[in-house]
Amino acid sequence: MLLSFLPTESWVALAILAASLIGLGGTGEKILSIRYLPDATTLMLWLAVSLIVYSIIFGILYPFDASVPGTHIAAIFGSGAVYGIAITTFYRILRNTEASVSFAIFNTSPLFVAIFALLLLDQSLALLQWGSIILAIVGIIILSSESSENPNNKTKIYAIVGLIFCAALSGMSQVLGGYALNEVTAENAFWAQRIGALLPILLNLRRDSIGKFISTVKQPRTMVFVLVVEAVILPLAHLSFLSSLKIGNSVALVSTLFATAPVWVFVFSSVLSIGIFKILNEHTNPKRLFIKSVAISITVLAIVGIILL
């Protein structure tokens, strides 16, 4: 296995590592969006470049074994495509919806993973495991929530329905990936999912995206920062998550641990907002920190429950 230098005997360690790397990468993308890149589509194009390069390299180094059934190959490509649709749709809705509502609903995806895994993979969970998943989701939702800047602006029903649909698609993507990993390797899944996700992402680019992308390439500091985030941290997170799915007994429990990424985003963002660094400008008032601390405590309690069950 490519990640042999990591704790590959433990799906729990890999899932938590993946979540922490996503948190670090997400914080990096936040810094890029605020300080270095002209808009979100430029970041999306950098992501597309990363997808293409890694897909070619890993596709050559780790081709599918001849014995892998076609259904599993189709499932892993489909998993990437479904997630690509979910995330691009999510960001479209996010433009016109309060971030607190959007992220809170999208982060309910582990519940859909558990339901789909039960229906499609026959992976049943004990009552306490269901409780741990729901507890983790509650903590993640609280952590994702912020006070509204415009309390009189009611969220439209179609946006909520759309966000639930995105969460369901994200859940389906992970279940398809879990099914495929019964036959394919984590390295196979890594490049196949990236190819699957590429088309939905490319369809969301704008006409001026290439010009803006080239302008960032001409800035060495920006390019290095983007490459560290998009070509190192986030791909490693993806591989860690797939390896966890490969060796884990339950797609739903792996998904729940992976979904704790907002905890890490909050931690990294808060650290980078204090006086020593002051790279970001996250609110660190006592009330907010208390609410976030409660949310983290709930999430950690759920993680402990998942580990011990």
C-alpha positions as protocol buffer text, in pm:
chain_id: "A"
residue {
  index: 1
  type: MET
  ca { x: 0 y: 0 z: 0 }
}
residue {
  index: 2
  type: LEU
  ca { x: 127 y: 347 z: -91 }
}
residue {
  index: 3
  type: LEU
  ca { x: 56 y: 481 z: 259 }
}
residue {
  index: 4
  type: SER
  ca { x: 262 y: 212 z: 433 }
}
residue {
  index: 5
  type: PHE
  ca { x: 442 y: 481 z: 635 }
}
residue {
  index: 6
  type: LEU
  ca { x: 108 y: 574 z: 797 }
}
residue {
  index: 7
  type: PRO
  ca { x: -85 y: 378 z: 1064 }
}
residue {
  index: 8
  type: THR
  ca { x: -252 y: 162 z: 798 }
}
residue {
  index: 9
  type: GLU
  ca { x: -353 y: -104 z: 1048 }
}
residue {
  index: 10
  type: SER
  ca { x: -605 y: 137 z: 1201 }
}
residue {
  index: 11
  type: TRP
  ca { x: -898 y: 276 z: 1000 }
}
residue {
  index: 12
  type: VAL
  ca { x: -975 y: 509 z: 1291 }
}
residue {
  index: 13
  type: ALA
  ca { x: -629 y: 669 z: 1278 }
}
residue {
  index: 14
  type: LEU
  ca { x: -648 y: 705 z: 900 }
}
residue {
  index: 15
  type: ALA
  ca { x: -997 y: 859 z: 908 }
}
residue {
  index: 16
  type: ILE
  ca { x: -896 y: 1112 z: 1175 }
}
residue {
  index: 17
  type: LEU
  ca { x: -574 y: 1187 z: 986 }
}
residue {
  index: 18
  type: ALA
  ca { x: -780 y: 1247 z: 671 }
}
residue {
  index: 19
  type: ALA
  ca { x: -1016 y: 1481 z: 857 }
}
residue {
  index: 20
  type: SER
  ca { x: -727 y: 1680 z: 1007 }
}
residue {
  index: 21
  type: LEU
  ca { x: -559 y: 1713 z: 666 }
}
residue {
  index: 22
  type: ILE
  ca { x: -888 y: 1828 z: 513 }
}
residue {
  index: 23
  type: GLY
  ca { x: -911 y: 2083 z: 794 }
}
residue {
  index: 24
  type: LEU
  ca { x: -558 y: 2203 z: 723 }
}
residue {
  index: 25
  type: GLY
  ca { x: -620 y: 2210 z: 348 }
}
residue {
  index: 26
  type: GLY
  ca { x: -954 y: 2387 z: 394 }
}
residue {
  index: 27
  type: THR
  ca { x: -786 y: 2652 z: 606 }
}
residue {
  index: 28
  type: GLY
  ca { x: -521 y: 2689 z: 337 }
}
residue {
  index: 29
  type: GLU
  ca { x: -791 y: 2734 z: 72 }
}
residue {
  index: 30
  type: LYS
  ca { x: -953 y: 3000 z: 290 }
}
residue {
  index: 31
  type: ILE
  ca { x: -623 y: 3190 z: 304 }
}
residue {
  index: 32
  type: LEU
  ca { x: -579 y: 3151 z: -71 }
}
residue {
  index: 33
  type: SER
  ca { x: -929 y: 3284 z: -139 }
}
residue {
  index: 34
  type: ILE
  ca { x: -880 y: 3585 z: 88 }
}
residue {
  index: 35
  type: ARG
  ca { x: -522 y: 3681 z: 7 }
}
residue {
  index: 36
  type: TYR
  ca { x: -396 y: 3532 z: -318 }
}
residue {
  index: 37
  type: LEU
  ca { x: -661 y: 3420 z: -566 }
}
residue {
  index: 38
  type: PRO
  ca { x: -902 y: 3651 z: -754 }
}
residue {
  index: 39
  type: ASP
  ca { x: -1210 y: 3426 z: -715 }
}
residue {
  index: 40
  type: ALA
  ca { x: -1335 y: 3077 z: -631 }
}
residue {
  index: 41
  type: THR
  ca { x: -1329 y: 2958 z: -993 }
}
residue {
  index: 42
  type: THR
  ca { x: -953 y: 3014 z: -1007 }
}
residue {
  index: 43
  type: LEU
  ca { x: -914 y: 2783 z: -708 }
}
residue {
  index: 44
  type: MET
  ca { x: -1144 y: 2537 z: -883 }
}
residue {
  index: 45
  type: LEU
  ca { x: -921 y: 2541 z: -1191 }
}
residue {
  index: 46
  type: TRP
  ca { x: -616 y: 2472 z: -978 }
}
residue {
  index: 47
  type: LEU
  ca { x: -808 y: 2179 z: -831 }
}
residue {
  index: 48
  type: ALA
  ca { x: -888 y: 2058 z: -1183 }
}
residue {
  index: 49
  type: VAL
  ca { x: -518 y: 2071 z: -1276 }
}
residue {
  index: 50
  type: SER
  ca { x: -435 y: 1867 z: -966 }
}
residue {
  index: 51
  type: LEU
  ca { x: -704 y: 1613 z: -1058 }
}
residue {
  index: 52
  type: ILE
  ca { x: -568 y: 1574 z: -1411 }
}
residue {
  index: 53
  type: VAL
  ca { x: -202 y: 1539 z: -1310 }
}
residue {
  index: 54
  type: TYR
  ca { x: -267 y: 1289 z: -1030 }
}
residue {
  index: 55
  type: SER
  ca { x: -511 y: 1092 z: -1245 }
}
residue {
  index: 56
  type: ILE
  ca { x: -249 y: 1045 z: -1518 }
}
residue {
  index: 57
  type: ILE
  ca { x: 34 y: 954 z: -1280 }
}
residue {
  index: 58
  type: PHE
  ca { x: -166 y: 716 z: -1063 }
}
residue {
  index: 59
  type: GLY
  ca { x: -351 y: 571 z: -1360 }
}
residue {
  index: 60
  type: ILE
  ca { x: -16 y: 467 z: -1511 }
}
residue {
  index: 61
  type: LEU
  ca { x: 136 y: 345 z: -1185 }
}
residue {
  index: 62
  type: TYR
  ca { x: -173 y: 172 z: -1045 }
}
residue {
  index: 63
  type: PRO
  ca { x: -394 y: 34 z: -1325 }
}
residue {
  index: 64
  type: PHE
  ca { x: -696 y: -180 z: -1240 }
}
residue {
  index: 65
  type: ASP
  ca { x: -624 y: -549 z: -1198 }
}
residue {
  index: 66
  type: ALA
  ca { x: -772 y: -758 z: -1480 }
}
residue {
  index: 67
  type: SER
  ca { x: -981 y: -952 z: -1227 }
}
residue {
  index: 68
  type: VAL
  ca { x: -1170 y: -646 z: -1098 }
}
residue {
  index: 69
  type: PRO
  ca { x: -1541 y: -670 z: -1196 }
}
residue {
  index: 70
  type: GLY
  ca { x: -1675 y: -399 z: -1426 }
}
residue {
  index: 71
  type: THR
  ca { x: -1945 y: -310 z: -1174 }
}
residue {
  index: 72
  type: HIS
  ca { x: -1684 y: -205 z: -919 }
}
residue {
  index: 73
  type: ILE
  ca { x: -1489 y: -3 z: -1175 }
}
residue {
  index: 74
  type: ALA
  ca { x: -1809 y: 176 z: -1278 }
}
residue {
  index: 75
  type: ALA
  ca { x: -1893 y: 235 z: -911 }
}
residue {
  index: 76
  type: ILE
  ca { x: -1563 y: 406 z: -832 }
}
residue {
  index: 77
  type: PHE
  ca { x: -1581 y: 635 z: -1137 }
}
residue {
  index: 78
  type: GLY
  ca { x: -1945 y: 704 z: -1051 }
}
residue {
  index: 79
  type: SER
  ca { x: -1847 y: 784 z: -693 }
}
residue {
  index: 80
  type: GLY
  ca { x: -1617 y: 1062 z: -813 }
}
residue {
  index: 81
  type: ALA
  ca { x: -1874 y: 1199 z: -1058 }
}
residue {
  index: 82
  type: VAL
  ca { x: -2149 y: 1205 z: -795 }
}
residue {
  index: 83
  type: TYR
  ca { x: -1925 y: 1387 z: -548 }
}
residue {
  index: 84
  type: GLY
  ca { x: -1820 y: 1634 z: -818 }
}
residue {
  index: 85
  type: ILE
  ca { x: -2188 y: 1713 z: -880 }
}
residue {
  index: 86
  type: ALA
  ca { x: -2253 y: 1740 z: -506 }
}
residue {
  index: 87
  type: ILE
  ca { x: -1971 y: 1981 z: -430 }
}
residue {
  index: 88
  type: THR
  ca { x: -2018 y: 2207 z: -735 }
}
residue {
  index: 89
  type: THR
  ca { x: -2394 y: 2226 z: -669 }
}
residue {
  index: 90
  type: PHE
  ca { x: -2323 y: 2301 z: -305 }
}
residue {
  index: 91
  type: TYR
  ca { x: -2100 y: 2596 z: -392 }
}
residue {
  index: 92
  type: ARG
  ca { x: -2359 y: 2732 z: -634 }
}
residue {
  index: 93
  type: ILE
  ca { x: -2622 y: 2727 z: -358 }
}
residue {
  index: 94
  type: LEU
  ca { x: -2371 y: 2873 z: -113 }
}
residue {
  index: 95
  type: ARG
  ca { x: -2350 y: 3194 z: -321 }
}
residue {
  index: 96
  type: ASN
  ca { x: -2711 y: 3279 z: -235 }
}
residue {
  index: 97
  type: THR
  ca { x: -2752 y: 3116 z: 104 }
}
residue {
  index: 98
  type: GLU
  ca { x: -2617 y: 3188 z: 450 }
}
residue {
  index: 99
  type: ALA
  ca { x: -2296 y: 2992 z: 503 }
}
residue {
  index: 100
  type: SER
  ca { x: -2409 y: 2879 z: 849 }
}
residue {
  index: 101
  type: VAL
  ca { x: -2720 y: 2712 z: 703 }
}
residue {
  index: 102
  type: SER
  ca { x: -2539 y: 2568 z: 400 }
}
residue {
  index: 103
  type: PHE
  ca { x: -2252 y: 2403 z: 584 }
}
residue {
  index: 104
  type: ALA
  ca { x: -2476 y: 2279 z: 866 }
}
residue {
  index: 105
  type: ILE
  ca { x: -2707 y: 2096 z: 623 }
}
residue {
  index: 106
  type: PHE
  ca { x: -2425 y: 1968 z: 401 }
}
residue {
  index: 107
  type: ASN
  ca { x: -2249 y: 1821 z: 705 }
}
residue {
  index: 108
  type: THR
  ca { x: -2543 y: 1587 z: 769 }
}
residue {
  index: 109
  type: SER
  ca { x: -2402 y: 1361 z: 493 }
}
residue {
  index: 110
  type: PRO
  ca { x: -2285 y: 1087 z: 740 }
}
residue {
  index: 111
  type: LEU
  ca { x: -2650 y: 1020 z: 820 }
}
residue {
  index: 112
  type: PHE
  ca { x: -2720 y: 957 z: 450 }
}
residue {
  index: 113
  type: VAL
  ca { x: -2410 y: 737 z: 434 }
}
residue {
  index: 114
  type: ALA
  ca { x: -2546 y: 524 z: 718 }
}
residue {
  index: 115
  type: ILE
  ca { x: -2887 y: 493 z: 552 }
}
residue {
  index: 116
  type: PHE
  ca { x: -2749 y: 411 z: 205 }
}
residue {
  index: 117
  type: ALA
  ca { x: -2495 y: 165 z: 351 }
}
residue {
  index: 118
  type: LEU
  ca { x: -2777 y: -13 z: 530 }
}
residue {
  index: 119
  type: LEU
  ca { x: -2996 y: -28 z: 220 }
}
residue {
  index: 120
  type: LEU
  ca { x: -2732 y: -99 z: -45 }
}
residue {
  index: 121
  type: LEU
  ca { x: -2442 y: -269 z: 135 }
}
residue {
  index: 122
  type: ASP
  ca { x: -2634 y: -436 z: 416 }
}
residue {
  index: 123
  type: GLN
  ca { x: -2401 y: -275 z: 671 }
}
residue {
  index: 124
  type: SER
  ca { x: -2618 y: -256 z: 980 }
}
residue {
  index: 125
  type: LEU
  ca { x: -2527 y: -52 z: 1286 }
}
residue {
  index: 126
  type: ALA
  ca { x: -2598 y: -104 z: 1652 }
}
residue {
  index: 127
  type: LEU
  ca { x: -2826 y: 145 z: 1826 }
}
residue {
  index: 128
  type: LEU
  ca { x: -2533 y: 305 z: 2010 }
}
residue {
  index: 129
  type: GLN
  ca { x: -2347 y: 346 z: 1680 }
}
residue {
  index: 130
  type: TRP
  ca { x: -2645 y: 529 z: 1532 }
}
residue {
  index: 131
  type: GLY
  ca { x: -2644 y: 745 z: 1844 }
}
residue {
  index: 132
  type: SER
  ca { x: -2275 y: 826 z: 1801 }
}
residue {
  index: 133
  type: ILE
  ca { x: -2329 y: 927 z: 1436 }
}
residue {
  index: 134
  type: ILE
  ca { x: -2620 y: 1155 z: 1527 }
}
residue {
  index: 135
  type: LEU
  ca { x: -2424 y: 1304 z: 1818 }
}
residue {
  index: 136
  type: ALA
  ca { x: -2129 y: 1377 z: 1587 }
}
residue {
  index: 137
  type: ILE
  ca { x: -2361 y: 1542 z: 1334 }
}
residue {
  index: 138
  type: VAL
  ca { x: -2512 y: 1762 z: 1609 }
}
residue {
  index: 139
  type: GLY
  ca { x: -2163 y: 1872 z: 1714 }
}
residue {
  index: 140
  type: ILE
  ca { x: -2057 y: 1939 z: 1354 }
}
residue {
  index: 141
  type: ILE
  ca { x: -2374 y: 2140 z: 1284 }
}
residue {
  index: 142
  type: ILE
  ca { x: -2320 y: 2356 z: 1593 }
}
residue {
  index: 143
  type: LEU
  ca { x: -1957 y: 2405 z: 1495 }
}
residue {
  index: 144
  type: SER
  ca { x: -2056 y: 2503 z: 1140 }
}
residue {
  index: 145
  type: SER
  ca { x: -2315 y: 2755 z: 1255 }
}
residue {
  index: 146
  type: GLU
  ca { x: -2254 y: 3125 z: 1291 }
}
residue {
  index: 147
  type: SER
  ca { x: -2488 y: 3405 z: 1384 }
}
residue {
  index: 148
  type: SER
  ca { x: -2660 y: 3545 z: 1074 }
}
residue {
  index: 149
  type: GLU
  ca { x: -2541 y: 3878 z: 939 }
}
residue {
  index: 150
  type: ASN
  ca { x: -2890 y: 3932 z: 798 }
}
residue {
  index: 151
  type: PRO
  ca { x: -3146 y: 3779 z: 1036 }
}
residue {
  index: 152
  type: ASN
  ca { x: -3439 y: 3912 z: 830 }
}
residue {
  index: 153
  type: ASN
  ca { x: -3332 y: 3720 z: 520 }
}
residue {
  index: 154
  type: LYS
  ca { x: -3521 y: 3391 z: 534 }
}
residue {
  index: 155
  type: THR
  ca { x: -3361 y: 3091 z: 368 }
}
residue {
  index: 156
  type: LYS
  ca { x: -3563 y: 2978 z: 71 }
}
residue {
  index: 157
  type: ILE
  ca { x: -3717 y: 2634 z: 79 }
}
residue {
  index: 158
  type: TYR
  ca { x: -3566 y: 2530 z: -254 }
}
residue {
  index: 159
  type: ALA
  ca { x: -3216 y: 2610 z: -123 }
}
residue {
  index: 160
  type: ILE
  ca { x: -3269 y: 2388 z: 182 }
}
residue {
  index: 161
  type: VAL
  ca { x: -3399 y: 2108 z: -40 }
}
residue {
  index: 162
  type: GLY
  ca { x: -3100 y: 2156 z: -268 }
}
residue {
  index: 163
  type: LEU
  ca { x: -2859 y: 2138 z: 24 }
}
residue {
  index: 164
  type: ILE
  ca { x: -3019 y: 1819 z: 152 }
}
residue {
  index: 165
  type: PHE
  ca { x: -2985 y: 1679 z: -200 }
}
residue {
  index: 166
  type: CYS
  ca { x: -2614 y: 1771 z: -197 }
}
residue {
  index: 167
  type: ALA
  ca { x: -2565 y: 1598 z: 138 }
}
residue {
  index: 168
  type: ALA
  ca { x: -2743 y: 1290 z: 3 }
}
residue {
  index: 169
  type: LEU
  ca { x: -2523 y: 1289 z: -309 }
}
residue {
  index: 170
  type: SER
  ca { x: -2212 y: 1316 z: -92 }
}
residue {
  index: 171
  type: GLY
  ca { x: -2338 y: 1021 z: 112 }
}
residue {
  index: 172
  type: MET
  ca { x: -2410 y: 817 z: -202 }
}
residue {
  index: 173
  type: SER
  ca { x: -2061 y: 894 z: -334 }
}
residue {
  index: 174
  type: GLN
  ca { x: -1901 y: 752 z: -21 }
}
residue {
  index: 175
  type: VAL
  ca { x: -2119 y: 441 z: -27 }
}
residue {
  index: 176
  type: LEU
  ca { x: -2033 y: 378 z: -393 }
}
residue {
  index: 177
  type: GLY
  ca { x: -1668 y: 422 z: -301 }
}
residue {
  index: 178
  type: GLY
  ca { x: -1702 y: 177 z: -11 }
}
residue {
  index: 179
  type: TYR
  ca { x: -1864 y: -79 z: -243 }
}
residue {
  index: 180
  type: ALA
  ca { x: -1593 y: -40 z: -509 }
}
residue {
  index: 181
  type: LEU
  ca { x: -1313 y: -72 z: -253 }
}
residue {
  index: 182
  type: ASN
  ca { x: -1415 y: -432 z: -190 }
}
residue {
  index: 183
  type: GLU
  ca { x: -1234 y: -507 z: -518 }
}
residue {
  index: 184
  type: VAL
  ca { x: -1020 y: -208 z: -616 }
}
residue {
  index: 185
  type: THR
  ca { x: -723 y: -70 z: -423 }
}
residue {
  index: 186
  type: ALA
  ca { x: -712 y: 269 z: -254 }
}
residue {
  index: 187
  type: GLU
  ca { x: -467 y: 383 z: -522 }
}
residue {
  index: 188
  type: ASN
  ca { x: -707 y: 270 z: -797 }
}
residue {
  index: 189
  type: ALA
  ca { x: -990 y: 457 z: -628 }
}
residue {
  index: 190
  type: PHE
  ca { x: -775 y: 769 z: -585 }
}
residue {
  index: 191
  type: TRP
  ca { x: -724 y: 833 z: -957 }
}
residue {
  index: 192
  type: ALA
  ca { x: -1061 y: 695 z: -1073 }
}
residue {
  index: 193
  type: GLN
  ca { x: -1257 y: 920 z: -835 }
}
residue {
  index: 194
  type: ARG
  ca { x: -1055 y: 1220 z: -953 }
}
residue {
  index: 195
  type: ILE
  ca { x: -1136 y: 1150 z: -1316 }
}
residue {
  index: 196
  type: GLY
  ca { x: -1503 y: 1111 z: -1222 }
}
residue {
  index: 197
  type: ALA
  ca { x: -1505 y: 1443 z: -1037 }
}
residue {
  index: 198
  type: LEU
  ca { x: -1323 y: 1630 z: -1311 }
}
residue {
  index: 199
  type: LEU
  ca { x: -1610 y: 1681 z: -1559 }
}
residue {
  index: 200
  type: PRO
  ca { x: -1858 y: 1844 z: -1315 }
}
residue {
  index: 201
  type: ILE
  ca { x: -1582 y: 2077 z: -1196 }
}
residue {
  index: 202
  type: LEU
  ca { x: -1476 y: 2177 z: -1550 }
}
residue {
  index: 203
  type: LEU
  ca { x: -1838 y: 2250 z: -1643 }
}
residue {
  index: 204
  type: ASN
  ca { x: -1852 y: 2509 z: -1364 }
}
residue {
  index: 205
  type: LEU
  ca { x: -1554 y: 2711 z: -1485 }
}
residue {
  index: 206
  type: ARG
  ca { x: -1603 y: 3054 z: -1646 }
}
residue {
  index: 207
  type: ARG
  ca { x: -1462 y: 3200 z: -1966 }
}
residue {
  index: 208
  type: ASP
  ca { x: -1218 y: 3422 z: -1781 }
}
residue {
  index: 209
  type: SER
  ca { x: -1092 y: 3144 z: -1552 }
}
residue {
  index: 210
  type: ILE
  ca { x: -793 y: 3058 z: -1775 }
}
residue {
  index: 211
  type: GLY
  ca { x: -666 y: 3416 z: -1777 }
}
residue {
  index: 212
  type: LYS
  ca { x: -696 y: 3448 z: -1400 }
}
residue {
  index: 213
  type: PHE
  ca { x: -530 y: 3110 z: -1357 }
}
residue {
  index: 214
  type: ILE
  ca { x: -232 y: 3214 z: -1570 }
}
residue {
  index: 215
  type: SER
  ca { x: -197 y: 3532 z: -1365 }
}
residue {
  index: 216
  type: THR
  ca { x: -153 y: 3325 z: -1048 }
}
residue {
  index: 217
  type: VAL
  ca { x: 104 y: 3101 z: -1218 }
}
residue {
  index: 218
  type: LYS
  ca { x: 316 y: 3412 z: -1274 }
}
residue {
  index: 219
  type: GLN
  ca { x: 324 y: 3473 z: -898 }
}
residue {
  index: 220
  type: PRO
  ca { x: 577 y: 3226 z: -746 }
}
residue {
  index: 221
  type: ARG
  ca { x: 460 y: 3271 z: -388 }
}
residue {
  index: 222
  type: THR
  ca { x: 98 y: 3207 z: -482 }
}
residue {
  index: 223
  type: MET
  ca { x: 186 y: 2907 z: -697 }
}
residue {
  index: 224
  type: VAL
  ca { x: 392 y: 2744 z: -422 }
}
residue {
  index: 225
  type: PHE
  ca { x: 113 y: 2797 z: -169 }
}
residue {
  index: 226
  type: VAL
  ca { x: -148 y: 2652 z: -406 }
}
residue {
  index: 227
  type: LEU
  ca { x: 68 y: 2350 z: -486 }
}
residue {
  index: 228
  type: VAL
  ca { x: 125 y: 2274 z: -117 }
}
residue {
  index: 229
  type: VAL
  ca { x: -250 y: 2281 z: -55 }
}
residue {
  index: 230
  type: GLU
  ca { x: -388 y: 2128 z: -376 }
}
residue {
  index: 231
  type: ALA
  ca { x: -103 y: 1893 z: -471 }
}
residue {
  index: 232
  type: VAL
  ca { x: 19 y: 1775 z: -129 }
}
residue {
  index: 233
  type: ILE
  ca { x: -216 y: 1822 z: 166 }
}
residue {
  index: 234
  type: LEU
  ca { x: -555 y: 1752 z: 5 }
}
residue {
  index: 235
  type: PRO
  ca { x: -441 y: 1454 z: -210 }
}
residue {
  index: 236
  type: LEU
  ca { x: -285 y: 1297 z: 100 }
}
residue {
  index: 237
  type: ALA
  ca { x: -613 y: 1351 z: 282 }
}
residue {
  index: 238
  type: HIS
  ca { x: -800 y: 1180 z: -4 }
}
residue {
  index: 239
  type: LEU
  ca { x: -564 y: 880 z: 2 }
}
residue {
  index: 240
  type: SER
  ca { x: -591 y: 851 z: 380 }
}
residue {
  index: 241
  type: PHE
  ca { x: -971 y: 855 z: 362 }
}
residue {
  index: 242
  type: LEU
  ca { x: -981 y: 589 z: 88 }
}
residue {
  index: 243
  type: SER
  ca { x: -736 y: 370 z: 281 }
}
residue {
  index: 244
  type: SER
  ca { x: -960 y: 403 z: 586 }
}
residue {
  index: 245
  type: LEU
  ca { x: -1264 y: 303 z: 379 }
}
residue {
  index: 246
  type: LYS
  ca { x: -1069 y: 8 z: 240 }
}
residue {
  index: 247
  type: ILE
  ca { x: -982 y: -145 z: 577 }
}
residue {
  index: 248
  type: GLY
  ca { x: -1277 y: -20 z: 785 }
}
residue {
  index: 249
  type: ASN
  ca { x: -1573 y: -240 z: 870 }
}
residue {
  index: 250
  type: SER
  ca { x: -1837 y: 33 z: 829 }
}
residue {
  index: 251
  type: VAL
  ca { x: -1859 y: 303 z: 562 }
}
residue {
  index: 252
  type: ALA
  ca { x: -2088 y: 503 z: 791 }
}
residue {
  index: 253
  type: LEU
  ca { x: -1845 y: 514 z: 1084 }
}
residue {
  index: 254
  type: VAL
  ca { x: -1548 y: 603 z: 861 }
}
residue {
  index: 255
  type: SER
  ca { x: -1760 y: 877 z: 702 }
}
residue {
  index: 256
  type: THR
  ca { x: -1856 y: 1017 z: 1042 }
}
residue {
  index: 257
  type: LEU
  ca { x: -1494 y: 1045 z: 1157 }
}
residue {
  index: 258
  type: PHE
  ca { x: -1399 y: 1203 z: 823 }
}
residue {
  index: 259
  type: ALA
  ca { x: -1685 y: 1454 z: 856 }
}
residue {
  index: 260
  type: THR
  ca { x: -1525 y: 1600 z: 1169 }
}
residue {
  index: 261
  type: ALA
  ca { x: -1305 y: 1812 z: 939 }
}
residue {
  index: 262
  type: PRO
  ca { x: -1488 y: 2134 z: 1051 }
}
residue {
  index: 263
  type: VAL
  ca { x: -1341 y: 2079 z: 1398 }
}
residue {
  index: 264
  type: TRP
  ca { x: -993 y: 2098 z: 1249 }
}
residue {
  index: 265
  type: VAL
  ca { x: -1082 y: 2396 z: 1030 }
}
residue {
  index: 266
  type: PHE
  ca { x: -1196 y: 2581 z: 1341 }
}
residue {
  index: 267
  type: VAL
  ca { x: -881 y: 2489 z: 1535 }
}
residue {
  index: 268
  type: PHE
  ca { x: -640 y: 2586 z: 1256 }
}
residue {
  index: 269
  type: SER
  ca { x: -834 y: 2904 z: 1168 }
}
residue {
  index: 270
  type: SER
  ca { x: -845 y: 3013 z: 1532 }
}
residue {
  index: 271
  type: VAL
  ca { x: -473 y: 2955 z: 1581 }
}
residue {
  index: 272
  type: LEU
  ca { x: -392 y: 3156 z: 1268 }
}
residue {
  index: 273
  type: SER
  ca { x: -614 y: 3441 z: 1392 }
}
residue {
  index: 274
  type: ILE
  ca { x: -431 y: 3506 z: 1718 }
}
residue {
  index: 275
  type: GLY
  ca { x: -182 y: 3789 z: 1759 }
}
residue {
  index: 276
  type: ILE
  ca { x: 134 y: 3587 z: 1689 }
}
residue {
  index: 277
  type: PHE
  ca { x: 22 y: 3491 z: 1338 }
}
residue {
  index: 278
  type: LYS
  ca { x: -277 y: 3713 z: 1250 }
}
residue {
  index: 279
  type: ILE
  ca { x: -301 y: 3554 z: 904 }
}
residue {
  index: 280
  type: LEU
  ca { x: -678 y: 3518 z: 933 }
}
residue {
  index: 281
  type: ASN
  ca { x: -933 y: 3732 z: 1113 }
}
residue {
  index: 282
  type: GLU
  ca { x: -1165 y: 3480 z: 1277 }
}
residue {
  index: 283
  type: HIS
  ca { x: -1377 y: 3605 z: 1567 }
}
residue {
  index: 284
  type: THR
  ca { x: -1232 y: 3487 z: 1897 }
}
residue {
  index: 285
  type: ASN
  ca { x: -1475 y: 3646 z: 2142 }
}
residue {
  index: 286
  type: PRO
  ca { x: -1551 y: 3442 z: 2458 }
}
residue {
  index: 287
  type: LYS
  ca { x: -1914 y: 3362 z: 2366 }
}
residue {
  index: 288
  type: ARG
  ca { x: -1817 y: 3220 z: 2026 }
}
residue {
  index: 289
  type: LEU
  ca { x: -1528 y: 3021 z: 2172 }
}
residue {
  index: 290
  type: PHE
  ca { x: -1757 y: 2876 z: 2440 }
}
residue {
  index: 291
  type: ILE
  ca { x: -2017 y: 2762 z: 2185 }
}
residue {
  index: 292
  type: LYS
  ca { x: -1748 y: 2614 z: 1962 }
}
residue {
  index: 293
  type: SER
  ca { x: -1588 y: 2441 z: 2262 }
}
residue {
  index: 294
  type: VAL
  ca { x: -1921 y: 2278 z: 2347 }
}
residue {
  index: 295
  type: ALA
  ca { x: -1958 y: 2168 z: 1985 }
}
residue {
  index: 296
  type: ILE
  ca { x: -1608 y: 2021 z: 1982 }
}
residue {
  index: 297
  type: SER
  ca { x: -1675 y: 1841 z: 2312 }
}
residue {
  index: 298
  type: ILE
  ca { x: -1990 y: 1684 z: 2168 }
}
residue {
  index: 299
  type: THR
  ca { x: -1806 y: 1580 z: 1853 }
}
residue {
  index: 300
  type: VAL
  ca { x: -1512 y: 1434 z: 2047 }
}
residue {
  index: 301
  type: LEU
  ca { x: -1755 y: 1242 z: 2269 }
}
residue {
  index: 302
  type: ALA
  ca { x: -1914 y: 1095 z: 1956 }
}
residue {
  index: 303
  type: ILE
  ca { x: -1571 y: 1001 z: 1817 }
}
residue {
  index: 304
  type: VAL
  ca { x: -1484 y: 826 z: 2142 }
}
residue {
  index: 305
  type: GLY
  ca { x: -1812 y: 638 z: 2120 }
}
residue {
  index: 306
  type: ILE
  ca { x: -1735 y: 528 z: 1762 }
}
residue {
  index: 307
  type: ILE
  ca { x: -1386 y: 413 z: 1860 }
}
residue {
  index: 308
  type: LEU
  ca { x: -1502 y: 215 z: 2161 }
}
residue {
  index: 309
  type: LEU
  ca { x: -1809 y: 52 z: 2003 }
}
